[in-house]
């Protein structure tokens, strides 16, 4: 989280890491950890938005190469 805070923006790889940590935090007794270290730097919603936009961009590139609904 310090690295993300220093960079000032959330890359795709960082967003994936944040979402992964969120899954770990939800299933353990780490809610205080989330509020102390993760939430001040990045929200889960923001991380999901970065991943969603990346997936849409990849899908558009794939369709441009193969045509709508086509396989390569």
C-alpha positions as CSV (number, residue, x, y, z in Angstrom):
1,X,0.0,0.0,0.0
2,X,2.9,2.3,0.6
3,X,4.1,1.8,-3.0
4,X,0.7,2.7,-4.3
5,X,0.5,5.8,-2.1
6,X,4.0,6.9,-3.3
7,X,3.1,6.4,-7.0
8,X,-0.1,8.3,-6.7
9,X,-2.1,6.1,-9.1
10,X,-3.4,2.6,-9.2
11,X,-2.0,0.3,-12.0
12,X,-3.8,-2.8,-13.1
13,X,-1.3,-5.0,-11.3
14,X,-1.6,-3.0,-8.1
15,X,-5.4,-3.2,-8.4
16,X,-5.3,-7.0,-8.7
17,X,-3.1,-7.1,-5.6
18,X,-5.5,-4.9,-3.6
19,X,-8.5,-7.1,-4.6
20,X,-6.6,-10.2,-3.7
21,X,-5.7,-8.8,-0.3
22,X,-9.3,-7.8,0.2
23,X,-10.3,-11.5,-0.2
24,X,-7.8,-12.5,2.5
25,X,-8.9,-9.7,4.8
26,X,-12.5,-10.6,4.5
27,X,-11.9,-14.2,5.5
28,X,-9.6,-13.5,8.5
29,X,-9.8,-11.3,11.6
30,X,-8.1,-8.4,9.8
31,X,-10.9,-5.8,9.5
32,X,-8.8,-3.3,11.6
33,X,-5.8,-3.9,9.2
34,X,-8.0,-2.9,6.3
35,X,-9.2,0.3,7.9
36,X,-5.7,1.2,9.0
37,X,-3.6,0.4,6.0
38,X,-5.7,-0.2,2.9
39,X,-8.7,2.1,3.0
40,X,-6.8,5.4,3.4
41,X,-4.8,4.6,0.2
42,X,-7.3,2.9,-2.1
43,X,-10.9,1.7,-2.0
44,X,-12.0,-1.7,-3.2
45,X,-14.4,0.0,-5.6
46,X,-11.6,1.9,-7.2
47,X,-9.5,-1.3,-7.6
48,X,-12.4,-3.1,-9.2
49,X,-13.0,-0.2,-11.6
50,X,-9.3,-0.3,-12.7
51,X,-9.6,-4.1,-13.4
52,X,-12.9,-3.7,-15.1
53,X,-11.6,-1.0,-17.5
54,X,-8.5,-3.2,-18.3
55,X,-10.7,-6.2,-19.1
56,X,-12.9,-4.1,-21.4
57,X,-9.9,-2.7,-23.2
58,X,-8.5,-6.2,-23.7
59,X,-11.9,-7.4,-25.0
60,X,-12.0,-4.6,-27.5
61,X,-8.5,-5.4,-28.7
62,X,-9.5,-9.0,-29.2
63,X,-12.6,-8.2,-31.1
64,X,-10.6,-5.8,-33.4
65,X,-8.3,-8.7,-34.2
66,X,-10.9,-11.5,-34.7
67,X,-14.1,-9.7,-35.5
68,X,-17.2,-9.6,-33.3
69,X,-17.8,-12.9,-31.6
70,X,-15.1,-14.6,-33.7
71,X,-12.2,-16.8,-32.7
72,X,-8.7,-16.4,-34.1
